[in-house]
Amino acid sequence: MKRITVGMSGGVDSAVAASILIEQGYDVEGLFMKNWEEESEYCSAEQDYKDALQVCDILDIPLRSVNFAKEYWDRVFQHFLDEYKKGRTPNPDILCNTEIKFKEFLNYAKDLGADKIATGHYVRNRDLDGKVQLLKGLDPGKDQSYFLYGLNQHQISSALFPIGDLEKPNVRERAEKLGFDNFEKKDSVGICFIGERDFKEFLQQYIPAQPGIIVNSKGRKVGEHDGLMYYTLGQRKGLGIGGGHSDGEGAWYVLDKDLENNELIVGQGHDHAGLYQKCLTASDLHWISGEAPNSENLKAKIRYRAKDARCRITDMNDETISVEFEKPRFATAPGQSVVFYEGDVCLGGAVIDKAFNS
């Protein structure tokens, strides 16, 4: 009987994951990770811990608590701030998985005698020809493989993903039958340490704002921005461009950022040519198998909710990669990750540096 430590977040997914492992005969214990230190209405850690405790009481398993706030600040949050200072759009959830959940948590659990860890991620893993693969979760609307592309062979082979072959409604139904208070708990969305608060207000606490002007693609001023860090490519809402500046019909979108001149470049209409690029370059390249794929059927996504799109690798070394898509992609944002797939298998990915048309 293997000992499994489940990362209990207080949410319904990790709760049901723990219950499934118990049904399968594992020796299970829970571990609640506190990754953010804050006393405010926006920090849900206290309630999350209570929810995790209620689940563990019902399942009759122990619940430990550990504080990884310093590690999170040093290795995830500082990188998040550095990226925004550079005018990029980072994804801290990816780094949280590689540095905290599947490194600090994994090592901590192993030190306590666990054979493996488990989480409530909607992904699957399998052994094939001496390698372990990461596969998409069966619920296409919940698949989280995009956030786990940075994991290596050791991390994936040391983890179980009990709900990877379930759909979300089924998970909630199981939780309700088991008497978990969190069976209807809202899914966490966005960046965990920001919560429900205003993003701009949060970022102002850490990075001084540098207001500037908004220009259209011809260089004509059409408005003013509060700081380039508050905007991302493809953004439509919150630009505050008044009437009298339009050359045509359609909403305004962010096309690019001119960091040198502190200008936000915008264009009108969702079909604006400046919003679509076929090519990108990316760095911090990582392959889950440890080797570059040899496949003619590569697809990739450039953000979590994007669809997989056909592509080919045009250049690559150990650290960087150049990619060309079959069709132009909408608003490829530096700082986000490009993640590669062959069917349901997540192969790896890299952090986008630049998008362009060949």
C-alpha positions as CSV (number, residue, x, y, z in Angstrom):
1,M,0.0,0.0,0.0
2,K,1.7,3.1,-1.2
3,R,1.6,6.4,0.8
4,I,0.3,9.3,-1.3
5,T,0.4,12.9,-0.2
6,V,-2.3,15.0,-1.9
7,G,-2.0,18.7,-2.3
8,M,-5.2,19.9,-0.7
9,S,-6.1,23.4,-2.0
10,G,-9.5,23.6,-0.3
11,G,-11.1,23.2,-3.8
12,V,-13.3,20.5,-5.0
13,D,-10.8,19.0,-7.5
14,S,-8.1,18.1,-4.9
15,A,-10.9,16.9,-2.5
16,V,-12.3,14.4,-5.0
17,A,-8.7,13.4,-6.0
18,A,-8.0,12.4,-2.4
19,S,-11.3,10.4,-2.2
20,I,-10.5,8.4,-5.3
21,L,-7.1,7.5,-4.0
22,I,-8.6,6.2,-0.8
23,E,-11.1,4.1,-2.8
24,Q,-8.2,2.7,-4.8
25,G,-6.6,1.5,-1.5
26,Y,-3.7,4.0,-1.1
27,D,-2.5,5.3,2.3
28,V,-3.5,9.0,1.9
29,E,-2.7,12.1,3.7
30,G,-3.4,15.8,2.8
31,L,-1.0,18.7,2.7
32,F,-2.2,22.3,2.5
33,M,0.3,24.8,1.0
34,K,0.2,28.4,1.9
35,N,2.1,30.3,-0.8
36,W,1.0,33.9,-0.2
37,E,1.2,35.9,3.0
38,E,-1.5,38.6,3.2
39,E,-4.1,39.7,5.7
40,S,-6.9,41.1,3.5
41,E,-10.3,40.4,2.2
42,Y,-8.7,39.2,-1.1
43,C,-6.7,36.3,0.5
44,S,-8.8,33.2,0.8
45,A,-6.2,31.0,2.5
46,E,-8.0,30.8,5.8
47,Q,-11.3,29.7,4.3
48,D,-9.4,27.4,1.9
49,Y,-7.7,25.7,4.8
50,K,-11.1,25.2,6.6
51,D,-12.6,23.6,3.4
52,A,-9.6,21.3,3.2
53,L,-9.9,20.4,6.8
54,Q,-13.6,19.5,6.5
55,V,-12.8,17.2,3.5
56,C,-10.0,15.5,5.4
57,D,-12.3,15.0,8.5
58,I,-14.9,13.3,6.3
59,L,-12.3,11.1,4.6
60,D,-10.6,10.4,8.0
61,I,-7.1,11.3,6.8
62,P,-4.5,13.7,8.4
63,L,-4.0,17.2,7.0
64,R,-0.6,18.9,7.4
65,S,0.0,22.5,6.6
66,V,3.2,24.0,5.2
67,N,4.2,27.6,4.3
68,F,6.0,28.1,1.1
69,A,5.4,31.8,0.9
70,K,9.1,32.8,0.9
71,E,9.9,30.3,-1.9
72,Y,6.9,31.5,-3.9
73,W,8.0,35.2,-3.5
74,D,11.6,34.5,-4.5
75,R,11.0,32.1,-7.4
76,V,7.6,33.0,-8.8
77,F,6.4,36.4,-7.7
78,Q,9.7,38.3,-8.3
79,H,9.8,36.8,-11.8
80,F,6.2,37.9,-12.3
81,L,7.2,41.5,-11.4
82,D,10.3,41.5,-13.5
83,E,8.3,40.4,-16.6
84,Y,5.8,43.2,-16.1
85,K,8.5,45.7,-15.8
86,K,9.7,44.6,-19.2
87,G,6.2,45.1,-20.7
88,R,5.6,41.4,-21.0
89,T,2.6,39.3,-19.9
90,P,3.8,36.4,-17.7
91,N,1.9,33.3,-16.6
92,P,2.9,32.7,-12.9
93,D,0.8,29.5,-12.6
94,I,3.3,27.7,-14.9
95,L,6.2,28.7,-12.7
96,C,4.3,27.9,-9.6
97,N,3.9,24.3,-10.8
98,T,7.5,23.8,-11.7
99,E,9.0,25.6,-8.7
100,I,6.5,25.1,-5.9
101,K,3.9,22.3,-6.4
102,F,6.2,19.8,-8.2
103,K,9.5,20.8,-6.5
104,E,9.0,22.2,-3.0
105,F,5.9,20.2,-2.3
106,L,7.3,17.0,-3.9
107,N,10.5,17.2,-1.9
108,Y,8.7,18.0,1.3
109,A,6.3,15.0,0.8
110,K,9.1,12.6,0.0
111,D,11.0,13.7,3.1
112,L,8.0,12.8,5.1
113,G,7.9,9.3,3.6
114,A,5.5,9.7,0.7
115,D,6.0,7.4,-2.3
116,K,4.2,9.9,-4.6
117,I,2.3,13.1,-4.5
118,A,-1.2,13.7,-6.1
119,T,-2.9,16.9,-7.2
120,G,-6.3,17.8,-8.6
121,H,-5.0,18.8,-12.0
122,Y,-7.1,17.8,-15.1
123,V,-4.2,15.9,-16.8
124,R,-3.1,12.3,-17.1
125,N,0.2,10.5,-17.3
126,R,1.3,7.2,-18.6
127,D,4.5,5.2,-19.1
128,L,5.5,4.4,-22.7
129,D,8.8,2.9,-23.9
130,G,10.7,3.8,-20.8
131,K,9.5,7.4,-20.6
132,V,6.5,9.0,-18.8
133,Q,4.2,11.1,-20.9
134,L,1.9,14.0,-19.8
135,L,-1.5,13.8,-21.5
136,K,-4.4,16.2,-21.7
137,G,-7.3,15.8,-19.3
138,L,-10.3,14.1,-20.8
139,D,-12.5,17.2,-20.1
140,P,-11.5,19.5,-22.9
141,G,-12.9,22.6,-21.1
142,K,-10.7,21.8,-18.0
143,D,-7.5,20.4,-19.4
144,Q,-4.5,21.9,-17.6
145,S,-1.6,20.4,-19.4
146,Y,-0.7,23.9,-20.7
147,F,0.3,24.8,-17.1
148,L,2.4,21.7,-16.6
149,Y,4.6,21.7,-19.7
150,G,7.6,22.7,-17.6
151,L,7.7,19.4,-15.6
152,N,10.4,16.8,-16.1
153,Q,10.4,13.0,-16.1
154,H,11.1,12.8,-12.4
155,Q,8.3,15.2,-11.5
156,I,5.6,13.6,-13.6
157,S,6.6,10.0,-12.7
158,S,6.3,11.0,-9.0
159,A,2.8,12.3,-9.4
160,L,-0.7,10.9,-9.7
161,F,-3.6,12.8,-11.3
162,P,-6.8,11.0,-10.1
163,I,-9.3,13.2,-11.8
164,G,-7.6,13.5,-15.2
165,D,-10.2,11.1,-16.8
166,L,-13.2,12.9,-15.2
167,E,-15.4,15.8,-16.3
168,K,-16.0,18.7,-14.0
169,P,-19.8,18.0,-13.4
170,N,-18.9,14.4,-12.4
171,V,-16.3,15.7,-9.9
172,R,-18.9,18.1,-8.3
173,E,-21.4,15.2,-8.2
174,R,-18.9,13.0,-6.4
175,A,-18.1,15.8,-3.9
176,E,-21.8,16.4,-3.1
177,K,-22.4,12.7,-2.5
178,L,-19.4,12.5,-0.1
179,G,-20.8,15.5,1.9
180,F,-18.0,18.0,1.0
181,D,-19.0,21.6,1.8
182,N,-16.9,22.8,-1.2
183,F,-18.9,20.8,-3.9
184,E,-20.3,24.0,-5.3
185,K,-17.2,26.2,-4.7
186,K,-16.4,28.5,-7.5
187,D,-13.3,27.6,-9.6
188,S,-10.4,29.9,-9.0
189,V,-9.7,32.0,-12.1
190,G,-6.9,34.4,-13.0
191,I,-3.8,34.8,-10.9
192,C,-4.1,33.2,-7.5
193,F,-2.4,35.9,-5.4
194,I,-4.5,38.7,-7.0
195,G,-7.8,37.1,-6.4
196,E,-10.9,39.2,-7.0
197,R,-9.2,42.6,-6.7
198,D,-8.5,45.1,-9.4
199,F,-5.4,44.1,-11.3
200,K,-4.2,47.6,-11.9
201,E,-4.6,48.5,-8.2
202,F,-2.6,45.4,-7.2
203,L,0.3,46.0,-9.6
204,Q,0.6,49.7,-8.5
205,Q,1.7,48.5,-5.1
206,Y,4.9,47.0,-6.5
207,I,5.7,48.8,-9.8
208,P,5.6,52.6,-10.3
209,A,3.2,53.5,-13.1
210,Q,4.6,55.4,-16.1
211,P,1.7,57.0,-18.0
212,G,2.1,57.8,-21.7
213,I,0.2,58.2,-24.9
214,I,-1.8,55.8,-27.0
215,V,-1.2,56.0,-30.8
216,N,-2.8,54.3,-33.7
217,S,-0.8,52.2,-36.2
218,K,-0.1,55.4,-38.2
219,G,1.5,57.1,-35.1
220,R,-1.4,59.5,-34.5
221,K,-2.3,60.1,-30.8
222,V,-5.7,58.7,-29.9
223,G,-5.5,58.7,-26.1
224,E,-3.5,58.2,-23.0
225,H,-2.5,55.1,-21.1
226,D,-1.8,54.6,-17.4
227,G,1.4,52.5,-17.9
228,L,2.3,49.8,-20.5
229,M,2.4,47.1,-17.8
230,Y,-1.4,47.3,-17.5
231,Y,-2.1,46.2,-21.0
232,T,-1.5,43.0,-23.1
233,L,-1.6,42.4,-26.8
234,G,-5.1,41.8,-28.1
235,Q,-6.7,43.6,-25.2
236,R,-9.9,45.4,-26.0
237,K,-11.5,46.5,-22.8
238,G,-10.3,49.4,-20.6
239,L,-8.5,51.4,-23.3
240,G,-10.6,54.5,-22.8
241,I,-10.3,55.8,-26.3
242,G,-13.0,58.4,-26.8
243,G,-14.9,59.4,-29.9
244,G,-13.4,61.4,-32.8
245,H,-10.4,59.2,-33.3
246,S,-11.9,56.5,-35.4
247,D,-10.9,55.9,-39.0
248,G,-13.5,53.1,-39.4
249,E,-15.7,50.9,-37.5
250,G,-14.9,48.4,-34.7
251,A,-13.5,48.3,-31.2
252,W,-9.9,49.3,-30.5
253,Y,-7.4,46.6,-29.7
254,V,-3.8,46.7,-28.4
255,L,-1.5,45.8,-31.3
256,D,1.9,46.4,-29.7
257,K,4.0,48.3,-27.1
258,D,6.8,50.7,-27.9
259,L,8.8,50.4,-24.7
260,E,11.5,52.9,-25.8
261,N,8.9,55.7,-26.3
262,N,6.4,54.5,-23.7
263,E,3.7,54.3,-26.3
264,L,0.7,51.9,-26.6
265,I,-0.1,51.1,-30.2
266,V,-3.7,50.3,-31.1
267,G,-5.8,49.4,-34.1
268,Q,-9.5,49.1,-34.9
269,G,-11.3,45.9,-35.5
270,H,-10.8,42.3,-34.5
271,D,-9.6,41.6,-38.1
272,H,-6.8,44.2,-38.0
273,A,-3.8,42.8,-39.7
274,G,-1.5,43.9,-36.8
275,L,-3.3,41.4,-34.5
276,Y,-2.2,38.3,-36.4
277,Q,1.2,36.8,-36.7
278,K,2.3,33.5,-38.2
279,C,5.8,33.2,-36.6
280,L,7.3,33.4,-33.2
281,T,10.5,33.0,-31.3
282,A,10.7,31.7,-27.8
283,S,13.2,30.9,-25.1
284,D,13.6,28.8,-21.9
285,L,12.8,25.8,-24.1
286,H,11.8,22.6,-22.2
287,W,10.9,19.1,-23.5
288,I,9.1,16.8,-21.1
289,S,10.8,13.7,-22.5
290,G,14.2,15.4,-22.4
291,E,14.5,15.2,-26.2
292,A,13.1,17.3,-29.0
293,P,10.1,15.7,-30.8
294,N,10.5,14.1,-34.2
295,S,7.0,14.7,-35.5
296,E,5.3,15.9,-38.6
297,N,2.0,16.4,-36.7
298,L,2.9,19.2,-34.3
299,K,0.3,21.5,-32.9
300,A,0.7,24.3,-30.4
301,K,-1.2,26.8,-28.3
302,I,0.0,30.3,-27.5
303,R,-2.2,30.8,-24.4
304,Y,-4.2,28.6,-22.1
305,R,-7.6,29.1,-23.7
306,A,-6.3,29.1,-27.3
307,K,-7.0,26.2,-29.6
308,D,-4.3,23.8,-30.7
309,A,-3.0,25.0,-34.1
310,R,-0.8,23.3,-36.7
311,C,2.8,24.5,-36.7
312,R,6.3,23.5,-37.6
313,I,9.7,24.2,-36.0
314,T,11.9,26.3,-38.3
315,D,14.9,26.6,-36.0
316,M,15.9,25.3,-32.6
317,N,18.8,24.9,-30.2
318,D,19.0,23.9,-26.5
319,E,17.5,27.1,-25.3
320,T,15.5,28.8,-28.1
321,I,13.0,27.8,-30.8
322,S,11.5,29.4,-33.8
323,V,8.0,28.4,-34.9
324,E,5.8,29.0,-37.9
325,F,2.1,28.3,-37.8
326,E,0.0,27.1,-40.7
327,K,-2.4,30.1,-40.1
328,P,-1.8,33.4,-38.3
329,R,-2.5,33.4,-34.6
330,F,-4.4,36.2,-32.8
331,A,-2.4,38.5,-30.4
332,T,0.7,36.4,-29.6
333,A,1.9,38.0,-26.3
334,P,5.5,38.0,-25.2
335,G,5.8,36.4,-21.7
336,Q,3.1,33.9,-22.4
337,S,4.1,30.3,-23.3
338,V,3.9,28.4,-26.5
339,V,3.1,24.7,-25.6
340,F,3.4,21.9,-28.1
341,Y,1.2,18.8,-28.6
342,E,1.1,15.6,-30.6
343,G,-2.5,14.5,-30.3
344,D,-3.2,14.4,-26.5
345,V,0.4,14.3,-25.5
346,C,1.9,17.5,-24.1
347,L,5.5,17.6,-25.4
348,G,6.9,20.7,-23.8
349,G,7.1,24.4,-24.5
350,A,8.9,27.7,-24.2
351,V,8.3,31.4,-23.2
352,I,7.4,33.6,-26.2
353,D,9.8,36.5,-26.9
354,K,8.6,37.9,-30.2
355,A,5.8,37.4,-32.8
356,F,6.1,38.4,-36.4
357,N,5.1,37.6,-40.0
358,S,7.7,36.1,-42.2
